[in-house]
Amino acid sequence: MRQRLSIIPYQTGAARQTVTIANIDRAGAAMLPKFNLPAGLVYLNSAAQTPRLRAALTAGAQALQRAALPWTETMHDWLARPQCVRALFAHLIGYDPNGVALLPSVAYGMALAARCLTLQPRQIVLTLSDEHPSAVNAWQVAAQNQGAELRQVSISDQGDWTESLLAAIDERVAVVVTPACHWHDGRRINLPRIAAAARAHGAALVVDATQALGVLDIDLAALDADFVIAAGHKWLLGGAGLSYACIAERHRQAQPLEQTAWARVGGLAGAIHNGQLPAYSGGAARFDGSGLYSHPSLAMSEIGLRQLQTWVPAAVRERLQSWQHYLLEALLSHGLGDWRVIADSPHLTGLRPPGGNQQFCQELAQDLLAQNIVIAARGGYIRVSPYLHNGPEDAAQLCAGLAQAWLRLRR
């Protein structure tokens, strides 16, 4: 009798839209030359960071060269780059560029959101258990400093984060901090439902979209979150050290974390006059992190965003959904049909062997690494996160490697 996988299916809450993938090679091998990956390595850890585009690495090296020869460019050139990246990112996700801030990290963005969204004593900041520390640590500090409480909800017995959050939102909740999908295994959170519940109770909404933007579709205008923050070195194909924040218009007059020259009118020409600083610049650029305008990640991110505009996130999503189907078939064909599978997101799949736990999954990950297969062990699951360089043969090689490691480690 053929085995059947225990799968939590890909769910969007709406009918999936079929996208023509004419501009993406279906064979991962045809995409491989675009990425900086060695021959023979099966890289399936794009949720940690996507492999670097070779063109982006070249752009980063050129940025370092410019920094070594500062007389070769003008101030106009220097200031044009962040505005270009801001506009490219906004266009890609369908957001107002005046609402986009360029930040060094998600943690920085959360600290900014926590500064803007002040808490009252006994109020609650609501988030998920086992959430990424960079997304919640700032809120724990803010809650402690203001006499509030950080409350982390556990997943429901039905494996539904959305229902867990909805059940916990009440009149004491001041801020809901949630990802679009959980970083451990890709379980989705229904953001429109969470946003509606938060608004009904007068709570703010902060979204960590790191594992979403570039692949998943989020209608940011309809969502109307207070802050949407995302790291740029994962599905947005940028370099480490550049993240993005989409800031609702109602918060764009707030005070930034840093007092840089570029946050104020006049830039370098701005000066304190009669004890008064120049006015802040309009829009979210006032929140930009210092040091980013000359950072190599800015040049790398420009290349990545342009490439994503060519590929189109919706087509990337369809391509990764197709790859996930190959993975599910490969699990069956390699005798792993009794493994638990979380297939709620097309680009993040969670796999757990029978009786497996976090320690065992870490051992599996180490065994796979010795086979030149790179995945991650997260929260008691093997997290598989492919990208366009991966083809069906990688799914087969992963499952063959898992089957071998499973046998070795059980002895």
MARLUMTI-633983 format. One line per field, with one value per residue (C-alpha): y, x, z. Coordinates in steps of 0.1 Angstrom, whole numbers, plus 2048, in hexadecimal, padded with zeros to 3 digits. Layout:
N
py	[Y; ...]
px	[X; ...]
pz	[Z; ...]
% end
This chain:
411
py	[800; 822; 839; 859; 879; 88B; 8AE; 8CF; 8DD; 8FE; 916; 93A; 940; 947; 935; 933; 947; 935; 948; 941; 93A; 942; 958; 93E; 91E; 900; 8ED; 8F9; 8F1; 90C; 926; 91A; 92F; 94F; 945; 943; 91E; 903; 8E5; 8C7; 8DA; 8D6; 8F7; 8F6; 911; 931; 939; 940; 953; 94E; 946; 965; 970; 972; 994; 9A0; 995; 9A8; 9C7; 9C4; 9C1; 9E0; 9F3; 9EA; 9F6; A17; A1B; A17; A32; A4B; A67; A53; A5B; A79; A7F; A7D; A5A; A50; A5C; A4E; A2A; A27; A39; A20; A02; A11; A16; 9F3; 9E3; 9F7; 9EF; 9CA; 9C7; 9E2; 9FB; A21; A28; A45; A2B; A16; A18; A07; 9F7; 9E2; 9C5; 9B8; 9BD; 9E2; 9E4; 9D4; 9EC; A09; 9FB; 9F7; A1B; A28; A11; A1A; A03; A0A; 9F6; 9D4; 9D5; 9B7; 9B2; 992; 97C; 957; 93F; 934; 953; 960; 973; 991; 996; 995; 99F; 9C4; 9BF; 9AD; 9CA; 9E3; 9D0; 9CE; 9F3; 9FE; 9E6; 9D2; 9AD; 999; 97B; 95F; 949; 924; 914; 905; 8DF; 8E1; 8F0; 912; 931; 948; 939; 93B; 960; 968; 957; 96C; 98E; 9A2; 9C5; 9C3; 9BC; 9DC; 9CD; 9AC; 9A2; 985; 977; 96F; 94B; 93A; 938; 914; 903; 91C; 919; 937; 952; 961; 985; 995; 983; 98E; 9B1; 9B3; 9A6; 9BD; 9DB; 9D1; 9D1; 9F1; 9DF; 9E6; 9CC; 9C6; 9AB; 99A; 993; 986; 963; 971; 98F; 983; 964; 966; 980; 999; 9B5; 9CF; 9EB; 9D6; 9C8; 9EB; 9DF; 9F8; 9EA; 9CF; 9C5; 9AE; 9A4; 9A8; 98B; 96F; 96E; 992; 987; 9A2; 9A3; 9A0; 9C1; 9D0; 9CC; 9DF; 9EE; 9F8; A12; A1D; A42; A47; A3F; A52; A71; A5E; A63; A4C; A37; A4A; A6F; A6D; A8A; A7A; A77; A9D; AB8; AC4; AA5; AAF; AD3; AD2; AE3; AEB; B0F; B21; AFF; AF0; AD2; AD2; AC2; A9D; A92; A87; A62; A44; A4C; A5E; A3B; A2E; A1E; A30; A21; A10; A28; A1D; 9F8; 9DE; 9CD; 9EB; 9E4; 9BF; 9C5; 9DA; 9BD; 9A5; 9BA; 9C0; 99B; 994; 9AD; 999; 978; 985; 979; 968; 953; 94B; 93F; 929; 91A; 912; 903; 8EC; 8E3; 8DB; 8C2; 8B1; 8AF; 89F; 885; 87E; 878; 85D; 84D; 84B; 83A; 859; 85A; 857; 878; 896; 8B2; 8D6; 8E3; 903; 91A; 913; 91D; 90F; 8EA; 8DA; 8B5; 8A1; 87C; 865; 86B; 886; 8A4; 8C3; 8B1; 895; 8AE; 8C0; 89F; 898; 8BB; 8B3; 892; 8A3; 8BD; 8A2; 897; 8BB; 8C2; 8E2; 8E5; 8F2; 8E2; 8FA; 8F3; 8CD; 8CD; 8CB; 8EB; 8E9; 90A; 908; 923; 926; 914; 8F4; 8DA; 8B9; 8A7; 8BA; 8AE; 88B; 88F; 89E; 882; 867; 878; 87A; 856; 84C; 863; 857; 833; 83B; 850; 837; 81B]
px	[800; 80D; 816; 803; 813; 805; 804; 7F8; 7F0; 7F8; 7DC; 7D7; 7B4; 7AB; 7AE; 7D1; 7D9; 7EA; 808; 81B; 83F; 84C; 868; 875; 888; 877; 898; 8AB; 8CB; 8C5; 8C2; 8E0; 8FA; 8E9; 8F1; 912; 910; 92B; 925; 917; 907; 8E1; 8D8; 8B5; 8B8; 8AC; 897; 8B8; 8C5; 8C1; 8E1; 8F1; 8EB; 90D; 903; 8FB; 91D; 92D; 919; 923; 948; 944; 934; 952; 969; 956; 95A; 97F; 97F; 967; 971; 963; 93F; 92A; 913; 8F6; 901; 905; 8E2; 8D1; 8D7; 8C1; 8A5; 8A8; 8A7; 88A; 876; 87E; 873; 853; 84B; 851; 839; 820; 826; 82B; 850; 84C; 842; 862; 87F; 8A1; 8AD; 8CB; 8B6; 894; 89E; 8A4; 882; 871; 883; 876; 852; 854; 860; 842; 828; 82A; 81A; 805; 809; 7F8; 7F4; 7FE; 815; 809; 820; 827; 83B; 85C; 85C; 87E; 88F; 897; 872; 868; 885; 87F; 85B; 865; 87C; 861; 847; 85E; 867; 842; 832; 821; 823; 830; 819; 824; 807; 80C; 7FF; 7DC; 7D7; 7CC; 7ED; 7DF; 7F2; 7D6; 7BC; 7D5; 7DB; 7B6; 7AC; 7C6; 7BD; 7A8; 7A5; 7C6; 7DA; 7EB; 802; 801; 823; 821; 833; 822; 82D; 841; 866; 868; 852; 83F; 81D; 809; 7F8; 7D8; 7E3; 7C2; 7AF; 7C9; 7C9; 7A3; 7A3; 7BF; 7AC; 78C; 79E; 7B2; 7D3; 7F0; 7FD; 822; 82B; 84D; 84B; 86E; 863; 848; 851; 860; 84B; 82A; 810; 806; 7EE; 7FF; 7E6; 7C8; 7DB; 7E3; 7FC; 80E; 830; 83A; 85F; 874; 899; 8A7; 8C0; 8A6; 88A; 892; 8B4; 8C8; 8E7; 8E8; 8E6; 8C8; 8A4; 884; 867; 846; 838; 814; 80F; 801; 824; 83A; 83C; 84B; 86E; 888; 8A1; 8BE; 8C4; 8D7; 8DD; 8C8; 8AA; 8A6; 8A0; 8C1; 8D6; 8FA; 8F0; 8D8; 8E3; 8D6; 8C9; 8C0; 8C0; 8A8; 8AF; 8A3; 881; 880; 87E; 85C; 853; 863; 886; 88C; 88C; 8A9; 8C5; 8E7; 903; 8ED; 8F1; 915; 910; 917; 8F6; 8E4; 8F4; 8EE; 8C9; 8C4; 8CF; 8B9; 89A; 89F; 8A2; 883; 870; 87A; 871; 851; 84A; 829; 83C; 857; 83C; 82D; 84F; 856; 834; 83C; 85D; 84A; 835; 855; 860; 840; 842; 866; 85E; 846; 85D; 879; 864; 85F; 839; 834; 846; 832; 832; 829; 823; 810; 828; 836; 859; 85C; 854; 858; 861; 861; 869; 854; 85E; 876; 87E; 894; 8B4; 8AE; 8A6; 8C7; 8D9; 8C8; 8D2; 8F6; 8F5; 8E6; 902; 91B; 909; 90C; 8E7; 8DF; 8BF; 8B6; 8A9; 88F; 876; 876; 873; 88A; 884; 887; 888; 892; 896; 897; 8B9; 8A9; 89B; 888; 8A9; 8B1; 890; 899; 8BD; 8B0; 897; 8B1; 8C9; 8AD; 8A5; 8CA; 8CF; 8AF; 8BB; 8DE; 8D2; 8B8; 8D1]
pz	[800; 7F7; 814; 819; 826; 844; 835; 841; 81E; 80E; 817; 80C; 817; 7F2; 7D1; 7C5; 7A7; 78A; 77E; 75D; 765; 742; 750; 768; 75D; 76B; 76F; 78D; 77C; 762; 77F; 792; 780; 78D; 7B1; 7C3; 7CC; 7C8; 7B2; 7C5; 7E1; 7E6; 7F7; 807; 822; 811; 82F; 840; 822; 7FE; 7EB; 7DE; 7BA; 7A9; 79B; 7BE; 7CA; 7AE; 7B7; 7DC; 7D2; 7BD; 7DA; 7EF; 7D4; 7D2; 7F8; 7F4; 7D9; 7E7; 7CF; 7B1; 7B9; 7C2; 7E0; 7C7; 7BD; 7E2; 7EB; 7CC; 7D5; 7F4; 7E2; 7C5; 7DC; 7EF; 7CF; 7C2; 7E2; 7E4; 7C0; 7C5; 7E2; 7D7; 7F3; 7F5; 7F3; 80B; 825; 821; 839; 834; 853; 85E; 86C; 876; 89A; 893; 882; 8A0; 8B8; 8A2; 8A3; 8C9; 8CC; 8B7; 8C7; 8EC; 905; 924; 945; 944; 91E; 90A; 8EC; 8DB; 8C7; 8BE; 8D3; 8C3; 8AF; 8A2; 8BE; 8A8; 8A4; 8C9; 8DF; 8DA; 8E5; 905; 90E; 905; 91A; 938; 936; 934; 94C; 930; 928; 90B; 906; 8EE; 8E3; 8DB; 8BC; 8BE; 8C0; 89C; 892; 889; 894; 887; 89F; 8BC; 8B6; 8B0; 8D1; 8E4; 8D6; 8F0; 8FD; 910; 8F0; 8E3; 8C8; 8B5; 8A7; 88E; 870; 850; 854; 870; 86A; 877; 85E; 849; 85A; 84D; 862; 853; 854; 848; 865; 87E; 872; 874; 898; 8A2; 894; 8A5; 8C7; 8C0; 8BE; 8A7; 88F; 888; 86E; 869; 844; 841; 836; 81F; 809; 7E9; 7E8; 7FA; 7F0; 80A; 802; 818; 80F; 81A; 839; 845; 85F; 874; 86B; 853; 856; 842; 83F; 81D; 81B; 818; 7FE; 7F2; 7E5; 7F6; 80C; 832; 843; 832; 83D; 834; 848; 839; 851; 851; 84A; 86D; 87C; 863; 879; 896; 8A3; 894; 8A8; 89B; 894; 873; 85C; 841; 858; 857; 83D; 82E; 834; 839; 835; 851; 871; 893; 893; 8B3; 8C5; 8AC; 895; 871; 86C; 865; 841; 835; 831; 840; 834; 856; 865; 84F; 863; 862; 84E; 834; 818; 811; 81C; 801; 809; 7FA; 7D8; 7DB; 7E4; 7C5; 7AF; 7C3; 7C1; 79B; 796; 7AA; 795; 776; 785; 796; 7BA; 7AF; 796; 7B0; 7C7; 7AC; 7A4; 7C9; 7CC; 7B0; 7C0; 7E0; 7CD; 7C1; 7E6; 7F1; 7D6; 7DE; 803; 7F9; 7E0; 7FA; 814; 82A; 827; 84C; 853; 85E; 844; 848; 825; 82D; 81A; 7F7; 800; 824; 82B; 84D; 850; 870; 872; 888; 8AC; 8A2; 8B8; 8B5; 8BE; 8A6; 88A; 891; 88E; 86D; 861; 869; 857; 838; 839; 837; 817; 809; 80F; 823; 836; 859; 878; 888; 8A4; 8A1; 87B; 85D; 84B; 826; 814; 7EF; 7D5; 7AF; 7AC; 7BA; 7A2; 7A6; 7A9; 7C9; 7D9; 7D0; 7DE; 7FE; 804; 7FC; 815; 82F; 82B; 82F; 84D; 85D; 85B; 869; 886; 891; 896]
% end
